[in-house]
């Protein structure tokens, strides 16, 4: 009996290994290349288990490079989900896509997206109204995630999934689970060996959710192509008095006529991934920090009351957002302390020399993968008076103008900075303005007692437990 079970396990392991033989060979190739590159580094020889000395450098060396823009192999698992879109692609493909997609974040387009931000922000406060005033704490993160997912679906694909009100749970759960599985894969070296990844069951679960999300995106693309084709062949004259349909990110990609359906799918799924988890992290941490600092929360609310007065039903427009100066400072300070993406990695395309003040310069050879620790740059005491405190005064205008350009990089920097950072800032200001117009927030945990942890996107280790109190009723 036991012999049969053991034999079946071995046969299954060998079958999976054969099926994934290319990935296994690639794993060993990368391992060999890494070992060769480590041997080229100057410094003492590596000691087994303990390794060698580490030298951290905070001056700009990689960010301003127009050559070393390739992402490392650590993004390969994510690539199986979102494809080779703008986040992961490199060289000429990245340059051409970046140039093309920059148009989708033009001011006029963002102004149109603002209508989505504010409609979904109001839906959020309507949902939260039912949880306010009962003095029971809630974890605010899931509510914010559903709001940002509704926003990104409508702006990216032009469709409403209504996940704030319980719609399309299958897609919502798949996106959530994929983020968890990608991070689990990255932090567990044993899972890098494909047979173990599949024998654990995680590989099959990952593939199932990838199919679910990509099929959803492909259906939306097909439906939108059909709709565009129908309109172009229609002889009906459009009513000039009828408001035009809002153009989504997907509409722009289809109208470009330069991309295949798979190219479009890659960019839409990339936009979906980058555009909801990162903004939900930023919004959630901002609520959490302001809930810890009632003096700053009061200033934000006073600013919002000055803008909107007693007209608390009015939707914020672009002019209103420009007047939210202190709220913007609080958002920037939140992103400084808790950047949604605390680490990024690059694969060097050419040798990089790192100057050392007392020892020989360190040469990082081409082909090496490096980690850029954004979270450390943002807490550099040379640029921030209180690096470990929530202190929005760090972004007073006079302080900002005297600070080095690469001292504030929550959206990365240089040629490969985040293309959607203006989109993210407008979305965060809009959603937060709705929340603090209607609620006062008290956080039950404090930074740094509840330390944010690095996953695929930064999150609080114990969640963000807050108590909401109504300032006014809808």
N, C-alpha and C positions, 0 to 999 in steps of 0.2 A: 504493500500500500504506500509506504513512505517513499520507496524507490520510484514508484510510478509518479508520485507528486513531484519529487525532486527532478526526475527526468523531464516531466512536462514543463517545469519552470526553466530548466536549462534550454530546452528546445525553443520555448517562447523567447527567452533572452537572446538566443542566437538569431532567431527570425527578425526580431526588432533591430538587432545589431546589423544584420545584412541590409534591412530596409533603410537604415540610417547610416550606412557605411560612409557616405560622403561627409556627413556632419562629424563623424568620429575622426576621419582622416584630417578634417579641417581643425578639429580641436587639438590634435597632436601637432599639427603644423604650427598653429599659433603658439602653442606651449614651447616648441623648439625655438621659434623666432624670438619669443620673449626672453628665453634664457640667453640666447646669443646677444641680444641688445643689452641685457643687464650686465654682461661681462665687459661691455665697452664703457660703462660709466666709470668716471674717476672716483677715487675714494677707496676706503678699506675693502678687502674682499668680504663677500657676504658670508655670514655665519649661519649654519643650518638652524632653522626654526626662527632665530632672532633676526636674521636678515642683516642689512647694512645700515649705515647712518642715513637719516633723512634730512634734506635741506629744503626749507620752505622759502619761497620768494614771492613777495607781494607786488613788485613793480611790474608794469605792463610789458610783457614779452610776447605772449600769444594773442591776446585780444586784438591788437592793432595789426596783426599779420594778415596779409591778403593771400598768403600761400598755405599756411597751416590751418585750413578750414575744414578738414575731413573729420567726420565723427569716427569714434573708435568702434571696435568690434563689440563693445558692451551694448550697443544699440541693436544688435542682430535679432534678438528675440522680439523686441518691439517692432522691428521691420516686418516680421511675419504677420503682424496685426495691421499696421497702418501703411505698409508698403514703403517704397523708396521716394517718398514725397519730400517737401521742402525741409522738414526737420532732419532727415537722415541723408538725403542725396548729397553729392559732392561734385567738384570740378565743373564742367561745362553744363551739365544737367541742372545743378543747383543754381548756377549763375543765370541761366536763361529763365528758370522758373521764378527765381527771386525777382528778376526784372519784370516779368509778366504779372506776378501776383501783387507787386507793390501797388498797382492801380486799384486793387480791391480795397485798399485801406486809405483811399483818398478822402479828404475831409467831407466831400459831398456824400460819399457812400456811408461814412461813419455817421453822418447826420441822419441818414435814413435808418440805420441800425438802431439809433437812439430810441426810436418808437418801440422797438422790440424790448430794449432794456427796461424802459419805463413801464410797459404793459406787464412784463413778467415780474418786475419789482413790486408792482401793486398787488399782483396775485400772491406773491410771497407774504406780504403783510396781512392780506386777507386770511391766508392759511394760519399764520402765526397768531392772529387775533384769538383763535380758539384755545391757544396755549398760554395766553397772558393772564396776569392778575390772579392766578390760583396758587402762586408761590411754589409751584412744583418746578424743579429744575428740568431743563431739556438740553439735549445735545444739539446745538444749532447746526453742526456741520451737515448732517443729512438733508436738512431743509435747504441750505444754501446750495448743495450739490445739485439737487433736483431743479432749483431755479436756474442755475448756470447751464445745466443740460438742456432745459427748455429754450434758453436764450440761444445757445450755440446751434441747436437743431434748426431753429427758425431762421437764424442769420446765415448758417452754412448751407442748409438744404432747402430752405423755404417751406418746411413742413412743421406742423405743430404736433408734438408727441404728448403734450399735457401731462408730463410726469409729476408735476406739483400736485395735480388733482387725481393722481392714481392711474394715469394712462400709460400704456406701453411698458409694462413692468419687465417684459422679457428683454427688450433692448437695454433698458436701464441697468438691469442686473448683469447682463453680459459685459457692458462697459465697465462696471464696477469690479467684476470678478477678473477681467483681463488685466486691469491695473494691478490688482493684488498678485496675480500669477506671474506677471512680468517681473515684479520686484522680488517675489519668492525665488524665481529662477536666477536672478542676478546675484542674490546674496547667498545662494547655496551651490558651491562649486560642484558638488556631486551631481546636481541636476544638469550640469553642462555636458555630462556624458549622456547622450540621447537615450540609450536603453533604460537607464535608471530613471530619467525624466518620465518615460512612458510607463515603466513598471510601477512607478509610484501612483499612477492614475492622473497626475497633474497634466501630463502631455496631452492625453486624450481630452481632458476637460478644457484645456487651452484651445485645442483645435476646434472643439465644438463651439466655443464662444466666438472664436475668430470667424467661423462660418456664419454664425448668427448675425454678427454686426456687419460683415462685408456684404452679405446677401441683402440686408436691409438697405444699405447704401446703394447697392446696384439697382434695387427695385425703384428707389427714389430717382436715381439718374435716368432709368428707362422711362419712368412716368413723366419726368420733366422734359425729356427729349420728345416724347409723344405730344405733350402739351405745346411745346414750341413749334413742332412740325404742324400741328393742327391750326395754330394761330397764323402761321405763315401761309398756309394754303387756303385760309378762310377768306371769303369775299366780303364779309361783314365789316362795315366801317365802324371804327371805334368811336364811342361817345366821348367827345372832348371834356365833358363835364364829369365823367366818371373817373374817380381817382385811379391812377396807375398802380398795378401790382408791384409791391416792393421787390426789388431785384436781390436775390440771395447770392451768396458766394458761388453756389453751384450754377446759377444762371450765367454768371460771367464766364465760368470755365467752359460751359457748353457753347456759348456764343463766340468764344475765341477760335474755335474750329481748328486748333492746333494740337489738341490732345485726344487720345483715345479714351474710351470709357474707363479702362483700367488706370490710365494716368489721372483722370478726373477722380476716380474712386480713391486713389492714393492721397490726393491733395485734400479732398473732403474729409476723409478719415483722420488725416494729420491735423487739420483745422479743428475737428471735433475733439481729438485727444488733447491738443495743446490748449484749446480754448475754454474747456469747462473745469478741469481739475485744478489748473493753476489759479484761475480767477476765484474758484470756490475756496481755495486755500487762503488767498489774500483777503477775501471778504470775511471769512470766518475768523482769522487771526485779528483783523481790525476790530471786529465786534468784541472779541475776547479781551484785547488790550484796553479798549475804551471802557469795557465793563469793569476793569481793574482800576481805572483812573477816572473817577467821577468828575474831577476838575476839568479834564480834557473833553469828556463827554458833554459836559455842560456848555463848553465853548462851541463844540460842533452843533449842538442843538440851538444855541443862540444864533449862530450863523444861519442855520436853516430857517429859523423863525423870521429873521430879518429878510430873507429872500422871499419866502412864501406867505408871510403874515398869517392871517386867519384862513386863507384859502388852501386848506390842507388836501383838497381833492385835485389841485392843479398838478399836471404832469410836468416834471422838470424838463426844460429844453436846453439847448447847447449854451445859451447865454446864462441860464441859471447855474449850469455846471462850472462855467468859468468863474463865477463868483464864489464858489465853494473853496476858498483858498486854504482855510485851516483844515477842512476835511481832507483835502489833497495832501497836506503835510502829514496828517495822521496815517493816510494810506502809504505814503512813501516811507515813513518811519516803520510801519508794520512790515513792509517788504524788505527793509534793511535788517531788522532783527530776525524775521522768519521768511526768508526768500522761498517761494514755492519750489524752486529747483535749486537746492543748495550746492549741488555738485554737477559739473559737466565734464565730459572727457573728449579728447581729441587724439587723432592719430597724426603724428608729425609727417609732413611731406618732404621736409628738408631738415638738416641738422640745425639745432638751436643752441646758441651759446648763452649760458647763464653766468653773468659776472659774479664773482665772489670777492668780498672786501679784503679777506686776509689769505685765502688759499687760491690755488689755480682755478681758473674758470671751469665750470662744469659743462660738458658738451652732451646734449641729449641727441642721440642719433636718429636719423630719419627712420620711420617705421615704428618708432616707440609710441605706445599709448600713454597719455598723461592725464592727470586729474586736475581740473581747475576748481579750487575750493572757494566758490563764491561767498559762502557764509562767513569765511574768515576775512575776506577782503572788506566785507560790509561791517566788520567789527574792529577795524584798524583804528587804534587810539590816536594815530597821527591825524586822522580826518574827522573823528567823532569824539566830542567832548565827554560823553557818557556812553561808551560803546555797548554796554550790557544793560542799559536802561531804556525804557520806552520814553523818548524825549522828542516830541515833534518839533521842538525848537531847532533841532539839527537841520531842519529844512526851511528856516527863516531865509528870505532872499539873500541877505548879505553873507550868510554862511555858505549858501550854495555857490555863489559866484566866486568865492575864494577857494573852493575845493577842486582837487584834480578830477579830470574827466572820468578816469577809471576807478575812482573811489566809490562810485555808486553804480553797481552792475547787476541788479536783480533780474534784468531782462537780457543778461549777457552784454556784450559790447563789441564794437568793431564791425567788420563786414557781416559777421554771422549773428548779429543781435536779433532779438525777437521782432519779427515783422509786425506782430499784432499788439505791440505795447500800448499804442494809443487806444486801440479797441478795448484792451483790458482796463486801462485807467478810466475810460468813460463808463464802462460797464460797472466797475467797482464803485465809482462815485454815485452813479444812479441808484444802484441797489442799496448802498449804505445810506443814501439820503432818504429813501423811503423808510428804512428801518428806524433811523433816529428821529424822523419826524413823528413817528407813531409810538415808539417805545423808548423807555429807559431800561438799560441793561445792567445787571449785576453779575459779574463772573464769580463762580464759586471756587475756582483755582487760580493761582497766580504764577506768573513767570518770574523766576525760573524754576519754581517748585514743580510745576507740570512742564517738563522739558519737551519741546517739540522733537520728534524723531524723524530721521530721514527714511522715507520709503521712496517710491517712484516720485511722489510729490510729498513735500513736507507736511506733517500732520501732528497734532498734539497727542502725546502718548496715552492720555486718559480721556480723550475727547474734549469737547468745549462745553462744559456744563454751565448754563446761564439761567438766570431768572428774568423774565420779561414783565414789565409793568406798562400798561397802556398810558400814553400821554393824551390820547384822543381816540375816539371811536370812528370807524369808517361809516 
